[in-house]
Amino acid sequence: MTKKTQHIFQINYTSEDDDKHYIGDFSCRRLSIKDYQKLNVLKATYNGGMHYSPDRPGYGVDRSTEYLGQMLAHLEVALVVKPDWWNLNEISDMDLLGKVFHEVMLFENSFREGGDVPLRSGKAGSQGSGQVSNGGTSPSSVVDQKVQAPLDP
């Protein structure tokens, strides 16, 4: 059976951070090998050419910065359809970013052994058919280690 290479989902989210309601359709695509190269170069750019290293604290970027750079780069490469309000120069709600990233990663992980990967936190709020509601999930709790492993350098 051939899996689809594009995923359409809807975000329906009310931000406690900025009191705005975000609703819109997104579409992401399965990433190619070249896309992963683009993603990693973009991540390095976002992180100033540095990376997180637990063995060398104080050098490079902290874990949160590394992860945020990964999320931003992945979404920039993977998202092919975005609502007009999706402007990361204006959005400040990290939970909203995490919810969109979660949907993209669930799709990406559907191509890996084991299929969909559950969240670390039960608060993520994915409610079937791609709809996502408020759940108070921070970006660091959006994915578990099985999701994170292919993203790490």
Backbone as CSV, one residue per row, in Angstrom:
resi,resn,N_x,N_y,N_z,CA_x,CA_y,CA_z,C_x,C_y,C_z
1,MET,0.834,-1.177,0.000,0.000,0.000,0.000,0.885,1.249,0.000
2,THR,0.585,2.187,-0.869,1.332,3.429,-0.956,0.721,4.456,-0.014
3,LYS,1.569,5.091,0.764,1.095,6.127,1.670,1.033,7.454,0.939
4,LYS,0.101,8.295,1.358,0.000,9.619,0.753,1.230,10.445,1.130
5,THR,1.606,11.355,0.253,2.805,12.160,0.493,2.474,13.578,0.934
6,GLN,1.188,13.856,1.133,0.779,15.163,1.612,-0.292,14.980,2.679
7,HIS,-0.288,15.875,3.650,-1.225,15.790,4.774,-1.898,17.148,4.945
8,ILE,-3.217,17.138,4.996,-3.998,18.355,5.200,-4.589,18.294,6.603
9,PHE,-4.472,19.387,7.335,-5.035,19.443,8.683,-5.500,20.859,8.992
10,GLN,-6.349,20.964,9.995,-6.879,22.259,10.398,-6.486,22.553,11.838
11,ILE,-6.140,23.780,12.074,-5.875,24.267,13.424,-7.048,25.150,13.819
12,ASN,-7.583,24.900,15.003,-8.654,25.717,15.579,-8.228,25.968,17.018
13,TYR,-7.657,27.130,17.268,-6.958,27.377,18.525,-7.214,28.797,19.006
14,THR,-7.564,28.922,20.268,-7.695,30.225,20.890,-6.510,30.424,21.818
15,SER,-5.774,31.482,21.562,-4.551,31.755,22.309,-4.849,32.495,23.600
16,GLU,-4.381,31.939,24.697,-4.448,32.651,25.965,-3.336,33.692,26.017
17,ASP,-2.320,33.524,25.194,-1.179,34.422,25.157,-1.543,35.786,24.574
18,ASP,-2.315,35.793,23.486,-2.636,37.065,22.831,-4.137,37.280,22.609
19,ASP,-4.976,36.419,23.198,-6.438,36.531,23.097,-6.948,36.542,21.658
20,LYS,-6.263,35.847,20.765,-6.706,35.726,19.379,-7.169,34.303,19.121
21,HIS,-8.097,34.184,18.160,-8.569,32.866,17.727,-7.935,32.585,16.369
22,TYR,-7.245,31.451,16.288,-6.572,31.050,15.060,-7.282,29.835,14.494
23,ILE,-7.780,29.973,13.276,-8.388,28.835,12.591,-7.924,28.879,11.141
24,GLY,-7.528,27.723,10.636,-7.092,27.698,9.247,-6.596,26.334,8.830
25,ASP,-6.514,26.162,7.525,-6.071,24.908,6.933,-4.586,24.977,6.595
26,PHE,-3.918,23.867,6.854,-2.499,23.697,6.550,-2.354,22.449,5.695
27,SER,-1.282,22.407,4.958,-0.906,21.207,4.240,0.606,21.078,4.336
28,CYS,1.047,19.877,4.647,2.487,19.617,4.682,2.775,18.441,3.756
29,ARG,4.031,18.325,3.371,4.410,17.245,2.465,5.494,16.404,3.108
30,ARG,5.607,15.202,2.624,6.686,14.329,3.078,8.005,14.900,2.576
31,LEU,8.986,14.949,3.451,10.258,15.543,3.086,11.146,14.546,2.352
32,SER,11.859,15.056,1.363,12.831,14.258,0.616,14.195,14.365,1.299
33,ILE,15.147,13.625,0.808,16.515,13.701,1.325,17.059,15.123,1.161
34,LYS,16.819,15.725,0.008,17.286,17.097,-0.216,16.575,18.077,0.708
35,ASP,15.315,17.807,1.008,14.584,18.670,1.947,15.220,18.626,3.333
36,TYR,15.658,17.441,3.752,16.317,17.335,5.056,17.627,18.112,5.063
37,GLN,18.323,18.125,3.951,19.538,18.924,3.863,19.201,20.405,4.017
38,LYS,18.169,20.863,3.284,17.727,22.262,3.398,17.334,22.580,4.834
39,LEU,16.586,21.672,5.435,16.126,21.848,6.808,17.311,22.023,7.753
40,ASN,18.322,21.181,7.630,19.474,21.247,8.528,20.300,22.514,8.322
41,VAL,20.435,22.971,7.085,21.147,24.214,6.825,20.364,25.393,7.402
42,LEU,19.059,25.371,7.218,18.208,26.431,7.755,18.262,26.449,9.284
43,LYS,18.222,25.272,9.885,18.336,25.169,11.350,19.658,25.757,11.822
44,ALA,20.738,25.435,11.145,22.049,25.978,11.513,22.053,27.499,11.389
45,THR,21.391,28.019,10.371,21.288,29.465,10.199,20.521,30.083,11.361
46,TYR,19.367,29.499,11.701,18.573,30.013,12.824,19.364,29.976,14.126
47,ASN,20.220,28.987,14.275,20.981,28.825,15.512,22.373,29.455,15.428
48,GLY,22.573,30.318,14.452,23.839,31.030,14.337,25.024,30.121,14.084
49,GLY,24.790,28.979,13.450,25.861,28.038,13.171,26.265,27.206,14.379
50,MET,25.541,27.366,15.470,25.877,26.630,16.694,24.847,25.529,16.932
51,HIS,25.159,24.637,17.865,24.228,23.587,18.247,24.331,23.346,19.743
52,TYR,23.363,22.623,20.257,23.351,22.281,21.675,24.280,21.100,21.931
53,SER,25.075,21.204,22.967,25.946,20.106,23.353,25.907,19.939,24.869
54,PRO,25.297,18.856,25.352,25.235,18.657,26.808,26.617,18.444,27.423
55,ASP,27.579,18.029,26.608,28.935,17.797,27.101,29.739,19.087,27.245
56,ARG,29.255,20.164,26.628,29.972,21.437,26.691,29.015,22.565,27.054
57,PRO,28.503,22.566,28.276,27.563,23.633,28.674,28.227,25.004,28.555
58,GLY,27.455,25.961,28.096,27.989,27.307,27.928,28.557,27.570,26.547
59,TYR,28.713,26.538,25.743,29.178,26.685,24.369,28.004,26.354,23.459
60,GLY,27.884,27.063,22.388,26.773,26.808,21.483,25.494,27.416,22.001
61,VAL,24.371,26.794,21.652,23.060,27.285,22.081,22.479,26.337,23.115
62,ASP,21.528,26.839,23.887,20.858,25.990,24.868,19.879,25.056,24.160
63,ARG,19.402,24.059,24.890,18.517,23.039,24.323,17.244,23.657,23.730
64,SER,16.660,24.645,24.398,15.426,25.270,23.903,15.653,25.985,22.576
65,THR,16.771,26.682,22.456,17.077,27.386,21.212,17.298,26.393,20.085
66,GLU,18.005,25.318,20.374,18.240,24.265,19.377,16.911,23.701,18.873
67,TYR,16.021,23.407,19.810,14.735,22.809,19.459,13.857,23.790,18.685
68,LEU,13.856,25.051,19.113,13.065,26.053,18.404,13.578,26.214,16.971
69,GLY,14.881,26.248,16.788,15.452,26.319,15.436,15.033,25.127,14.595
70,GLN,14.987,23.940,15.218,14.562,22.731,14.508,13.106,22.841,14.075
71,MET,12.263,23.296,14.994,10.844,23.435,14.674,10.620,24.439,13.543
72,LEU,11.239,25.602,13.655,11.060,26.636,12.638,11.527,26.154,11.266
73,ALA,12.696,25.543,11.224,13.230,25.055,9.956,12.330,23.969,9.368
74,HIS,11.893,23.043,10.208,11.058,21.946,9.717,9.747,22.481,9.136
75,LEU,9.117,23.410,9.838,7.858,23.964,9.344,8.059,24.771,8.069
76,GLU,9.156,25.499,7.989,9.407,26.292,6.792,9.571,25.401,5.559
77,VAL,10.193,24.253,5.727,10.417,23.350,4.592,9.183,22.486,4.306
78,ALA,8.502,22.019,5.346,7.424,21.040,5.170,6.064,21.638,4.807
79,LEU,5.758,22.833,5.306,4.427,23.398,5.059,4.319,23.948,3.642
80,VAL,3.305,23.490,2.915,3.100,23.972,1.549,1.863,24.855,1.438
81,VAL,0.921,24.702,2.359,-0.261,25.563,2.417,-0.390,26.040,3.854
82,LYS,-0.562,27.367,4.008,-0.673,27.971,5.332,-1.750,29.051,5.273
83,PRO,-2.459,29.263,6.370,-3.429,30.366,6.387,-2.712,31.720,6.340
84,ASP,-3.415,32.754,5.951,-2.823,34.089,5.850,-2.237,34.579,7.172
85,TRP,-2.822,34.165,8.287,-2.341,34.633,9.591,-1.040,33.962,10.024
86,TRP,-0.592,32.907,9.329,0.623,32.184,9.722,1.846,33.020,9.345
87,ASN,2.228,33.896,10.254,3.402,34.748,10.069,4.195,34.700,11.367
88,LEU,5.283,33.957,11.367,6.035,33.748,12.598,6.822,34.971,13.039
89,ASN,6.801,36.038,12.243,7.349,37.316,12.686,6.346,38.068,13.559
90,GLU,5.090,37.606,13.559,4.045,38.282,14.335,3.449,37.404,15.429
91,ILE,3.441,36.098,15.244,2.855,35.178,16.228,3.805,35.038,17.409
92,SER,3.244,35.113,18.620,4.089,34.986,19.809,3.722,33.781,20.667
93,ASP,2.652,33.086,20.343,2.180,31.963,21.150,2.936,30.685,20.775
94,MET,3.810,30.254,21.674,4.616,29.053,21.414,3.759,27.792,21.359
95,ASP,2.640,27.764,22.073,1.763,26.594,22.023,1.171,26.420,20.628
96,LEU,0.830,27.521,19.975,0.311,27.461,18.613,1.379,26.870,17.678
97,LEU,2.588,27.340,17.794,3.689,26.791,17.004,3.832,25.289,17.266
98,GLY,3.761,24.905,18.534,3.887,23.504,18.905,2.785,22.637,18.335
99,LYS,1.574,23.152,18.270,0.454,22.370,17.745,0.610,22.111,16.243
100,VAL,1.060,23.113,15.516,1.277,22.922,14.079,2.438,21.937,13.870
101,PHE,3.507,22.107,14.627,4.650,21.200,14.522,4.240,19.765,14.860
102,HIS,3.417,19.611,15.868,2.942,18.285,16.258,2.251,17.590,15.085
103,GLU,1.374,18.290,14.398,0.662,17.697,13.258,1.634,17.286,12.151
104,VAL,2.607,18.140,11.880,3.594,17.832,10.836,4.408,16.602,11.232
105,MET,4.818,16.532,12.503,5.636,15.399,12.949,4.839,14.090,12.994
106,LEU,3.568,14.151,13.345,2.752,12.933,13.289,2.722,12.386,11.866
107,PHE,2.581,13.279,10.897,2.588,12.857,9.505,3.951,12.283,9.120
108,GLU,5.022,12.983,9.454,6.376,12.489,9.147,6.610,11.116,9.777
109,ASN,6.184,10.946,11.003,6.416,9.680,11.697,5.559,8.539,11.165
110,SER,4.513,8.854,10.430,3.687,7.795,9.861,4.468,6.996,8.813
111,PHE,5.580,7.540,8.334,6.417,6.840,7.362,7.500,6.007,8.027
112,ARG,7.644,6.132,9.315,8.682,5.405,10.044,8.096,4.173,10.706
113,GLU,8.943,3.231,11.003,8.512,2.021,11.690,7.827,2.398,12.998
114,GLY,6.685,1.812,13.253,5.952,2.115,14.470,4.848,3.135,14.250
115,GLY,4.857,3.817,13.094,3.784,4.750,12.766,3.730,5.951,13.673
116,ASP,2.514,6.391,13.971,2.314,7.590,14.780,2.917,7.406,16.161
117,VAL,3.508,8.450,16.656,4.154,8.430,17.962,3.328,9.264,18.926
118,PRO,2.982,8.710,20.093,2.198,9.490,21.044,3.024,10.627,21.627
119,LEU,2.338,11.620,22.140,2.995,12.762,22.764,3.532,12.398,24.126
120,ARG,4.528,13.150,24.576,5.022,12.993,25.946,3.947,13.382,26.941
121,SER,3.213,14.414,26.603,2.192,14.938,27.507,0.824,14.638,26.919
122,GLY,-0.108,14.252,27.730,-1.463,14.003,27.252,-2.224,15.282,26.999
123,LYS,-1.600,16.440,27.152,-2.291,17.712,27.036,-2.316,18.278,25.625
124,ALA,-1.774,17.594,24.647,-1.566,18.216,23.349,-2.842,18.560,22.617
125,GLY,-3.928,17.840,22.807,-5.200,18.251,22.269,-5.445,17.928,20.815
126,SER,-4.831,16.926,20.237,-5.171,16.538,18.884,-6.508,15.820,18.940
127,GLN,-7.465,16.301,18.169,-8.818,15.769,18.270,-9.287,15.222,16.937
128,GLY,-8.698,14.126,16.496,-9.140,13.485,15.263,-9.149,14.428,14.079
129,SER,-9.282,13.949,12.913,-9.355,14.674,11.641,-8.461,15.899,11.587
130,GLY,-7.380,15.879,12.331,-6.424,16.960,12.226,-6.767,18.199,13.010
131,GLN,-7.918,18.258,13.655,-8.252,19.454,14.403,-7.511,19.470,15.719
132,VAL,-7.048,20.644,16.073,-6.284,20.802,17.288,-6.917,21.912,18.105
133,SER,-7.058,21.683,19.396,-7.641,22.705,20.252,-6.632,23.130,21.300
134,ASN,-7.012,24.092,22.113,-6.136,24.522,23.202,-5.780,23.338,24.060
135,GLY,-4.520,23.276,24.460,-4.128,22.202,25.326,-2.999,22.582,26.252
136,GLY,-2.434,23.755,26.067,-1.372,24.203,26.937,-0.068,23.444,26.762
137,THR,0.204,22.957,25.576,1.421,22.189,25.352,2.552,23.121,24.955
138,SER,3.666,23.031,25.636,4.830,23.814,25.239,5.562,23.064,24.147
139,PRO,6.327,23.769,23.293,7.031,23.083,22.216,7.911,21.941,22.711
140,SER,8.482,22.069,23.882,9.364,21.006,24.364,8.605,19.746,24.758
141,SER,7.276,19.826,24.895,6.525,18.630,25.246,5.716,18.090,24.068
142,VAL,5.944,18.612,22.891,5.166,18.202,21.729,5.567,16.832,21.221
143,VAL,6.830,16.493,21.285,7.285,15.225,20.737,8.025,14.416,21.780
144,ASP,8.034,13.106,21.573,8.792,12.253,22.487,10.145,11.932,21.859
145,GLN,10.934,11.110,22.515,12.294,10.819,22.051,12.299,10.135,20.695
146,LYS,11.299,9.295,20.403,11.264,8.610,19.119,11.057,9.601,17.976
147,VAL,10.330,10.684,18.230,10.151,11.734,17.242,11.408,12.582,17.159
148,GLN,11.989,12.917,18.301,13.136,13.811,18.351,14.386,13.191,17.739
149,ALA,14.581,11.889,17.896,15.824,11.246,17.462,16.184,11.540,16.004
150,PRO,15.257,11.438,15.034,15.651,11.729,13.657,15.951,13.207,13.412
151,LEU,15.537,14.083,14.345,15.758,15.509,14.186,17.096,15.959,14.728
152,ASP,17.655,15.186,15.641,18.914,15.573,16.270,20.058,15.481,15.278
153,PRO,21.061,16.390,15.432,22.200,16.370,14.496,23.057,15.135,14.688
